[in-house]
Amino acid sequence: MNISVEQIAEEALSLPSEARALLADRLVESLDPAEDGYIRQLWIKEVRRRLDEVRSGEVATISGEDVFAQVRASIGR
């Protein structure tokens, strides 16, 4: 059987959301652990950058409650 990545993606996207989440989790777990370490380092660098922006006052934080209220308002719920 010769199936393309596009065909697999199409089939996967037709699954219920819970099944897609489980599939995504399994795919992520299958990635190369060496790359995982590299990705972790990139995230650490990004977190530090964002924290510095907040501490310096360059970026203001928004409470989770406010964020969700804005999202609900933007999608009409």
Sequence and secondary structure as in RCSB ss.txt:
>XXXX:A:sequence
MNISVEQIAEEALSLPSEARALLADRLVESLDPAEDGYIRQLWIKEVRRRLDEVRSGEVATISGEDVFAQVRASI
GR
>XXXX:A:secstr
    HHHHHHHHHTS HHHHHHHHHHHHHTS HHHHHHHHHHHHHHHHHHHHHHHHTSS    HHHHHHHHHHHT
T 
